[in-house]
Amino acid sequence: MSAPDIAQTPPKWAAFRTVAESLGVSAVHAIPMRLRNAEDLARQLQRALDSRIVIEQAKGVVSRLLECSVEHAFSLLRSSARRNTLPLRTVAARIVDRSVTPTTLLAEWQGR
């Protein structure tokens, strides 16, 4: 959609035009997003939820074993992920499955 002058948009855009003008918008240029298949979206959302769960679990493990705040535990996880060019979810999963220890994260962080 391209509307160099929003005041000239067709009647079907009246509600949009009213809101846009109230926000000070005078022109619009947009590319429509393709709607995703509902199954693809459901899979993507489930993966995000699963990732969030394992990250929260890892934060708890690190926080408890290193006796640090949850915020610091998250910083350690994030630093390790960046340093090793791994997804945060992967580092978190390794903490949860005990293939990496929280002390390893701390040593990496201290060695920056």
C-alpha positions as CSV (number, residue, x, y, z in Angstrom):
1,M,0.0,0.0,0.0
2,S,1.2,3.4,-0.8
3,A,-0.6,6.6,0.2
4,P,1.6,9.7,-0.3
5,D,-1.3,11.8,1.0
6,I,-3.3,9.9,3.6
7,A,-6.2,12.4,3.3
8,Q,-6.7,11.0,-0.3
9,T,-7.2,7.3,0.7
10,P,-10.4,5.5,-0.4
11,P,-13.4,5.4,1.9
12,K,-12.7,1.8,2.9
13,W,-9.6,3.2,4.8
14,A,-11.7,5.8,6.7
15,A,-11.1,4.3,10.2
16,F,-7.4,3.8,9.5
17,R,-7.2,7.4,8.1
18,T,-8.9,8.8,11.2
19,V,-6.5,7.1,13.6
20,A,-3.4,7.8,11.5
21,E,-4.3,11.5,11.1
22,S,-4.9,11.8,14.9
23,L,-1.3,10.5,15.4
24,G,0.1,13.0,12.9
25,V,0.6,10.5,10.1
26,S,0.3,12.2,6.7
27,A,1.7,9.5,4.4
28,V,1.9,5.7,4.4
29,H,4.1,3.2,2.5
30,A,3.7,-0.4,3.6
31,I,4.4,-3.9,2.3
32,P,1.8,-6.5,3.3
33,M,3.1,-9.4,5.3
34,R,2.3,-12.9,4.1
35,L,0.1,-14.7,6.6
36,R,1.7,-17.9,7.8
37,N,0.2,-21.3,7.9
38,A,-1.5,-21.8,11.3
39,E,0.5,-25.0,11.8
40,D,3.8,-23.2,11.1
41,L,2.9,-20.5,13.5
42,A,1.9,-23.0,16.2
43,R,5.2,-24.8,15.8
44,Q,7.1,-21.5,16.0
45,L,5.2,-20.4,19.1
46,Q,5.7,-23.8,20.8
47,R,9.5,-23.7,20.1
48,A,9.7,-20.2,21.6
49,L,7.8,-21.4,24.7
50,D,10.1,-24.4,25.0
51,S,13.1,-22.2,24.7
52,R,11.8,-19.8,27.4
53,I,11.2,-22.7,29.7
54,V,14.7,-24.2,29.4
55,I,16.2,-20.7,29.8
56,E,14.2,-20.1,33.0
57,Q,15.3,-23.5,34.3
58,A,18.9,-22.8,33.6
59,K,18.7,-19.4,35.2
60,G,17.4,-21.1,38.4
61,V,20.1,-23.7,38.3
62,V,22.9,-21.2,37.9
63,S,21.5,-18.8,40.4
64,R,21.1,-21.6,43.0
65,L,24.5,-23.3,42.5
66,L,26.5,-20.0,42.2
67,E,24.4,-18.3,44.9
68,C,23.9,-15.2,42.7
69,S,20.9,-13.3,41.5
70,V,18.7,-14.5,38.7
71,E,19.8,-11.4,36.7
72,H,23.5,-12.3,37.1
73,A,22.7,-15.9,36.2
74,F,21.1,-14.7,33.0
75,S,24.1,-12.5,32.2
76,L,26.4,-15.5,32.6
77,L,24.2,-17.6,30.3
78,R,24.0,-14.8,27.7
79,S,27.8,-14.1,27.9
80,S,28.6,-17.8,27.3
81,A,26.2,-18.0,24.4
82,R,27.8,-14.9,22.7
83,R,31.4,-16.0,23.5
84,N,30.8,-19.4,22.0
85,T,28.5,-18.2,19.2
86,L,25.7,-20.5,20.3
87,P,22.0,-19.9,20.7
88,L,21.1,-19.0,24.3
89,R,18.7,-22.0,24.3
90,T,21.6,-24.3,23.6
91,V,23.7,-23.0,26.5
92,A,20.7,-23.2,28.8
93,A,19.9,-26.8,27.7
94,R,23.5,-27.8,28.5
95,I,23.2,-26.3,32.0
96,V,19.9,-28.1,32.5
97,D,21.2,-31.5,31.2
98,R,24.4,-31.0,33.2
99,S,26.8,-31.2,30.3
100,V,28.0,-27.8,31.3
101,T,28.4,-26.6,34.8
102,P,27.6,-23.2,36.2
103,T,31.2,-22.9,37.4
104,T,32.3,-23.2,33.8
105,L,30.1,-20.2,32.9
106,L,31.5,-18.3,35.8
107,A,35.1,-19.1,34.7
108,E,34.4,-18.0,31.2
109,W,32.9,-14.8,32.4
110,Q,35.8,-14.0,34.8
111,G,38.3,-14.7,32.0
112,R,36.5,-12.4,29.6
